[in-house]
Amino acid sequence: MMYELEFVILEEQRVIDHASHQQRHDTNLSTEETFFKKKYCI
């Protein structure tokens, strides 16, 4: 039982890590896009 609980917590942590990583990636993309637009006045 304890083992299963730990596994679930680890799995959730992995999902959260993945989600926050994805979010950072999206933020970086939009920041670069904004920078690009400002630089080239698009």
C-alpha distance matrix in Angstrom:
0.0 3.8 5.3 5.2 6.4 8.8 9.9 10.8 12.6 14.4 15.4 16.8 18.6 20.1 21.3 22.8 24.4 25.9 27.1 28.8 30.3 31.7 33.1 34.8 36.2 37.6 39.1 40.7 42.2 43.8 45.0 46.7 48.1 49.6 51.0 52.5 54.1 55.6 56.9 58.6 59.3 57.8
3.8 0.0 3.8 5.5 5.1 6.3 8.6 10.0 10.7 12.4 14.3 15.5 16.6 18.5 20.1 21.2 22.5 24.4 25.8 27.0 28.5 30.3 31.5 32.9 34.6 36.2 37.4 38.9 40.7 42.2 43.2 44.9 46.6 48.0 49.2 50.8 52.5 53.9 55.1 56.9 57.8 56.5
5.3 3.8 0.0 3.8 5.4 5.2 6.2 8.7 10.0 10.6 12.2 14.3 15.3 16.5 18.5 20.0 21.0 22.5 24.3 25.7 26.8 28.5 30.2 31.5 32.8 34.7 36.1 37.3 38.9 40.8 41.9 43.3 45.0 46.6 47.7 49.1 51.0 52.5 53.5 55.2 56.3 54.9
5.2 5.5 3.8 0.0 3.8 5.4 5.0 6.2 8.7 9.8 10.4 12.3 14.2 15.2 16.5 18.3 19.8 21.0 22.5 24.3 25.5 26.8 28.5 30.2 31.4 32.9 34.5 36.0 37.4 39.1 40.5 41.9 43.3 45.0 46.4 47.7 49.4 51.0 52.2 53.8 54.7 53.1
6.4 5.1 5.4 3.8 0.0 3.8 5.4 5.2 6.3 8.7 9.8 10.6 12.4 14.3 15.4 16.5 18.3 20.0 21.0 22.5 24.2 25.7 26.9 28.5 30.1 31.6 32.8 34.5 36.1 37.6 38.8 40.5 42.0 43.4 44.8 46.4 47.9 49.4 50.7 52.4 53.2 51.8
8.8 6.3 5.2 5.4 3.8 0.0 3.8 5.4 5.1 6.1 8.5 9.9 10.5 12.3 14.2 15.2 16.3 18.3 19.8 20.9 22.2 24.2 25.5 26.7 28.3 30.1 31.3 32.7 34.5 36.2 37.1 38.7 40.4 41.9 43.0 44.6 46.4 47.7 48.8 50.7 51.6 50.4
9.9 8.6 6.2 5.0 5.4 3.8 0.0 3.8 5.4 5.1 6.1 8.6 9.8 10.5 12.3 14.2 15.2 16.4 18.3 19.9 20.9 22.4 24.2 25.6 26.8 28.6 30.2 31.4 32.9 34.8 36.0 37.3 38.9 40.6 41.8 43.2 45.0 46.5 47.6 49.2 50.2 48.8
10.8 10.0 8.7 6.2 5.2 5.4 3.8 0.0 3.8 5.4 5.0 6.1 8.5 9.8 10.5 12.2 14.1 15.2 16.4 18.2 19.7 20.9 22.3 24.2 25.5 26.9 28.4 30.1 31.5 33.0 34.4 36.0 37.3 38.9 40.4 41.8 43.3 44.9 46.2 47.8 48.6 47.0
12.6 10.7 10.0 8.7 6.3 5.1 5.4 3.8 0.0 3.8 5.4 5.1 6.1 8.6 9.9 10.4 12.1 14.1 15.2 16.3 18.0 19.7 20.8 22.3 24.0 25.6 26.7 28.3 30.1 31.5 32.6 34.4 35.9 37.2 38.6 40.2 41.9 43.2 44.5 46.3 47.1 45.8
14.4 12.4 10.6 9.8 8.7 6.1 5.1 5.4 3.8 0.0 3.8 5.5 5.0 6.2 8.7 9.8 10.4 12.2 14.2 15.3 16.2 18.2 19.8 20.9 22.3 24.3 25.6 26.7 28.5 30.3 31.3 32.7 34.5 36.1 37.1 38.6 40.5 41.9 42.9 44.7 45.8 44.5
15.4 14.3 12.2 10.4 9.8 8.5 6.1 5.0 5.4 3.8 0.0 3.8 5.4 5.1 6.3 8.7 9.8 10.6 12.3 14.3 15.2 16.5 18.3 20.0 21.0 22.6 24.4 25.7 27.0 28.8 30.2 31.6 33.0 34.8 36.1 37.3 39.1 40.7 41.8 43.4 44.3 42.8
16.8 15.5 14.3 12.3 10.6 9.9 8.6 6.1 5.1 5.5 3.8 0.0 3.8 5.3 5.1 6.1 8.5 9.8 10.4 12.2 14.0 15.1 16.3 18.2 19.7 20.9 22.4 24.1 25.6 27.0 28.4 30.1 31.4 32.9 34.4 35.9 37.4 38.9 40.3 41.9 42.6 41.1
18.6 16.6 15.3 14.2 12.4 10.5 9.8 8.5 6.1 5.0 5.4 3.8 0.0 3.8 5.4 5.0 6.0 8.5 9.7 10.5 12.0 14.0 15.1 16.3 18.0 19.8 20.8 22.3 24.1 25.7 26.6 28.3 30.0 31.4 32.6 34.2 36.0 37.2 38.4 40.3 41.2 40.0
20.1 18.5 16.5 15.2 14.3 12.3 10.5 9.8 8.6 6.2 5.1 5.3 3.8 0.0 3.8 5.4 5.1 6.1 8.6 10.0 10.4 12.1 14.1 15.3 16.3 18.3 19.9 20.9 22.5 24.5 25.6 26.8 28.5 30.3 31.4 32.7 34.6 36.1 37.1 38.7 39.8 38.5
21.3 20.1 18.5 16.5 15.4 14.2 12.3 10.5 9.9 8.7 6.3 5.1 5.4 3.8 0.0 3.8 5.4 5.1 6.1 8.6 9.7 10.4 12.2 14.2 15.1 16.4 18.3 19.9 21.0 22.6 24.2 25.7 26.9 28.6 30.1 31.4 32.9 34.7 35.9 37.4 38.2 36.6
22.8 21.2 20.0 18.3 16.5 15.2 14.2 12.2 10.4 9.8 8.7 6.1 5.0 5.4 3.8 0.0 3.8 5.4 5.0 6.1 8.4 9.7 10.4 12.2 14.0 15.2 16.3 18.2 19.8 21.1 22.3 24.2 25.6 26.9 28.4 30.0 31.5 32.9 34.3 36.0 36.7 35.4
24.4 22.5 21.0 19.8 18.3 16.3 15.2 14.1 12.1 10.4 9.8 8.5 6.0 5.1 5.4 3.8 0.0 3.8 5.5 5.3 6.0 8.5 9.8 10.5 12.1 14.2 15.3 16.4 18.3 20.1 20.9 22.4 24.2 25.7 26.7 28.3 30.2 31.5 32.6 34.4 35.4 34.3
25.9 24.4 22.5 21.0 20.0 18.3 16.4 15.2 14.1 12.2 10.6 9.8 8.5 6.1 5.1 5.4 3.8 0.0 3.8 5.6 5.0 6.1 8.6 9.9 10.4 12.3 14.2 15.2 16.5 18.5 19.9 21.0 22.5 24.4 25.6 26.8 28.6 30.3 31.3 32.8 33.9 32.5
27.1 25.8 24.3 22.5 21.0 19.8 18.3 16.4 15.2 14.2 12.3 10.4 9.7 8.6 6.1 5.0 5.5 3.8 0.0 3.8 5.4 5.0 6.1 8.7 9.7 10.5 12.3 14.2 15.3 16.7 18.3 20.0 21.0 22.6 24.3 25.6 27.0 28.7 30.1 31.6 32.2 30.7
28.8 27.0 25.7 24.3 22.5 20.9 19.9 18.2 16.3 15.3 14.3 12.2 10.5 10.0 8.6 6.1 5.3 5.6 3.8 0.0 3.8 5.3 4.9 6.1 8.5 9.8 10.4 12.2 14.1 15.3 16.3 18.2 19.8 20.9 22.3 24.1 25.6 26.9 28.2 30.1 30.8 29.7
30.3 28.5 26.8 25.5 24.2 22.2 20.9 19.7 18.0 16.2 15.2 14.0 12.0 10.4 9.7 8.4 6.0 5.0 5.4 3.8 0.0 3.8 5.4 5.1 6.2 8.7 9.9 10.5 12.4 14.4 15.3 16.5 18.3 20.0 21.0 22.4 24.4 25.8 26.7 28.5 29.6 28.5
31.7 30.3 28.5 26.8 25.7 24.2 22.4 20.9 19.7 18.2 16.5 15.1 14.0 12.1 10.4 9.7 8.5 6.1 5.0 5.3 3.8 0.0 3.8 5.5 5.0 6.3 8.6 9.8 10.6 12.5 14.2 15.4 16.5 18.5 19.9 21.0 22.6 24.5 25.6 27.0 27.9 26.4
33.1 31.5 30.2 28.5 26.9 25.5 24.2 22.3 20.8 19.8 18.3 16.3 15.1 14.1 12.2 10.4 9.8 8.6 6.1 4.9 5.4 3.8 0.0 3.8 5.3 5.1 6.2 8.6 9.8 10.7 12.2 14.2 15.3 16.6 18.3 19.8 21.1 22.6 24.2 25.8 26.3 25.0
34.8 32.9 31.5 30.2 28.5 26.7 25.6 24.2 22.3 20.9 20.0 18.2 16.3 15.3 14.2 12.2 10.5 9.9 8.7 6.1 5.1 5.5 3.8 0.0 3.8 5.4 5.0 6.1 8.6 10.0 10.4 12.2 14.1 15.3 16.3 18.1 19.9 21.0 22.2 24.1 25.0 24.2
36.2 34.6 32.8 31.4 30.1 28.3 26.8 25.5 24.0 22.3 21.0 19.7 18.0 16.3 15.1 14.0 12.1 10.4 9.7 8.5 6.2 5.0 5.3 3.8 0.0 3.8 5.4 5.1 6.2 8.8 9.9 10.6 12.3 14.3 15.3 16.4 18.4 20.1 20.9 22.4 23.6 22.5
37.6 36.2 34.7 32.9 31.6 30.1 28.6 26.9 25.6 24.3 22.6 20.9 19.8 18.3 16.4 15.2 14.2 12.3 10.5 9.8 8.7 6.3 5.1 5.4 3.8 0.0 3.8 5.4 5.1 6.3 8.6 9.9 10.5 12.4 14.2 15.2 16.5 18.4 19.8 21.1 21.8 20.3
39.1 37.4 36.1 34.5 32.8 31.3 30.2 28.4 26.7 25.6 24.4 22.4 20.8 19.9 18.3 16.3 15.3 14.2 12.3 10.4 9.9 8.6 6.2 5.0 5.4 3.8 0.0 3.8 5.4 5.2 6.1 8.6 9.8 10.6 12.2 14.1 15.3 16.5 18.1 19.9 20.4 19.5
40.7 38.9 37.3 36.0 34.5 32.7 31.4 30.1 28.3 26.7 25.7 24.1 22.3 20.9 19.9 18.2 16.4 15.2 14.2 12.2 10.5 9.8 8.6 6.1 5.1 5.4 3.8 0.0 3.8 5.5 5.1 6.1 8.5 9.9 10.4 12.1 14.1 15.3 16.2 18.2 19.3 18.7
42.2 40.7 38.9 37.4 36.1 34.5 32.9 31.5 30.1 28.5 27.0 25.6 24.1 22.5 21.0 19.8 18.3 16.5 15.3 14.1 12.4 10.6 9.8 8.6 6.2 5.1 5.4 3.8 0.0 3.8 5.4 5.2 6.1 8.6 9.8 10.4 12.2 14.3 15.2 16.4 17.5 16.3
43.8 42.2 40.8 39.1 37.6 36.2 34.8 33.0 31.5 30.3 28.8 27.0 25.7 24.5 22.6 21.1 20.1 18.5 16.7 15.3 14.4 12.5 10.7 10.0 8.8 6.3 5.2 5.5 3.8 0.0 3.8 5.4 4.9 6.1 8.5 9.6 10.4 12.2 14.0 15.3 15.6 14.4
45.0 43.2 41.9 40.5 38.8 37.1 36.0 34.4 32.6 31.3 30.2 28.4 26.6 25.6 24.2 22.3 20.9 19.9 18.3 16.3 15.3 14.2 12.2 10.4 9.9 8.6 6.1 5.1 5.4 3.8 0.0 3.8 5.4 5.1 6.1 8.5 9.9 10.6 12.1 14.2 14.8 14.5
46.7 44.9 43.3 41.9 40.5 38.7 37.3 36.0 34.4 32.7 31.6 30.1 28.3 26.8 25.7 24.2 22.4 21.0 20.0 18.2 16.5 15.4 14.2 12.2 10.6 9.9 8.6 6.1 5.2 5.4 3.8 0.0 3.8 5.4 5.0 6.0 8.5 9.8 10.3 12.1 13.5 13.2
48.1 46.6 45.0 43.3 42.0 40.4 38.9 37.3 35.9 34.5 33.0 31.4 30.0 28.5 26.9 25.6 24.2 22.5 21.0 19.8 18.3 16.5 15.3 14.1 12.3 10.5 9.8 8.5 6.1 4.9 5.4 3.8 0.0 3.8 5.4 5.0 6.2 8.6 9.8 10.6 11.4 10.3
49.6 48.0 46.6 45.0 43.4 41.9 40.6 38.9 37.2 36.1 34.8 32.9 31.4 30.3 28.6 26.9 25.7 24.4 22.6 20.9 20.0 18.5 16.6 15.3 14.3 12.4 10.6 9.9 8.6 6.1 5.1 5.4 3.8 0.0 3.8 5.4 5.1 6.2 8.5 10.0 9.9 9.6
51.0 49.2 47.7 46.4 44.8 43.0 41.8 40.4 38.6 37.1 36.1 34.4 32.6 31.4 30.1 28.4 26.7 25.6 24.3 22.3 21.0 19.9 18.3 16.3 15.3 14.2 12.2 10.4 9.8 8.5 6.1 5.0 5.4 3.8 0.0 3.8 5.5 5.2 6.0 8.6 9.5 10.3
52.5 50.8 49.1 47.7 46.4 44.6 43.2 41.8 40.2 38.6 37.3 35.9 34.2 32.7 31.4 30.0 28.3 26.8 25.6 24.1 22.4 21.0 19.8 18.1 16.4 15.2 14.1 12.1 10.4 9.6 8.5 6.0 5.0 5.4 3.8 0.0 3.8 5.5 5.1 6.1 8.0 8.1
54.1 52.5 51.0 49.4 47.9 46.4 45.0 43.3 41.9 40.5 39.1 37.4 36.0 34.6 32.9 31.5 30.2 28.6 27.0 25.6 24.4 22.6 21.1 19.9 18.4 16.5 15.3 14.1 12.2 10.4 9.9 8.5 6.2 5.1 5.5 3.8 0.0 3.8 5.5 5.3 5.3 4.9
55.6 53.9 52.5 51.0 49.4 47.7 46.5 44.9 43.2 41.9 40.7 38.9 37.2 36.1 34.7 32.9 31.5 30.3 28.7 26.9 25.8 24.5 22.6 21.0 20.1 18.4 16.5 15.3 14.3 12.2 10.6 9.8 8.6 6.2 5.2 5.5 3.8 0.0 3.8 5.6 4.9 6.9
56.9 55.1 53.5 52.2 50.7 48.8 47.6 46.2 44.5 42.9 41.8 40.3 38.4 37.1 35.9 34.3 32.6 31.3 30.1 28.2 26.7 25.6 24.2 22.2 20.9 19.8 18.1 16.2 15.2 14.0 12.1 10.3 9.8 8.5 6.0 5.1 5.5 3.8 0.0 3.8 5.7 8.1
58.6 56.9 55.2 53.8 52.4 50.7 49.2 47.8 46.3 44.7 43.4 41.9 40.3 38.7 37.4 36.0 34.4 32.8 31.6 30.1 28.5 27.0 25.8 24.1 22.4 21.1 19.9 18.2 16.4 15.3 14.2 12.1 10.6 10.0 8.6 6.1 5.3 5.6 3.8 0.0 3.8 5.6
59.3 57.8 56.3 54.7 53.2 51.6 50.2 48.6 47.1 45.8 44.3 42.6 41.2 39.8 38.2 36.7 35.4 33.9 32.2 30.8 29.6 27.9 26.3 25.0 23.6 21.8 20.4 19.3 17.5 15.6 14.8 13.5 11.4 9.9 9.5 8.0 5.3 4.9 5.7 3.8 0.0 3.8
57.8 56.5 54.9 53.1 51.8 50.4 48.8 47.0 45.8 44.5 42.8 41.1 40.0 38.5 36.6 35.4 34.3 32.5 30.7 29.7 28.5 26.4 25.0 24.2 22.5 20.3 19.5 18.7 16.3 14.4 14.5 13.2 10.3 9.6 10.3 8.1 4.9 6.9 8.1 5.6 3.8 0.0
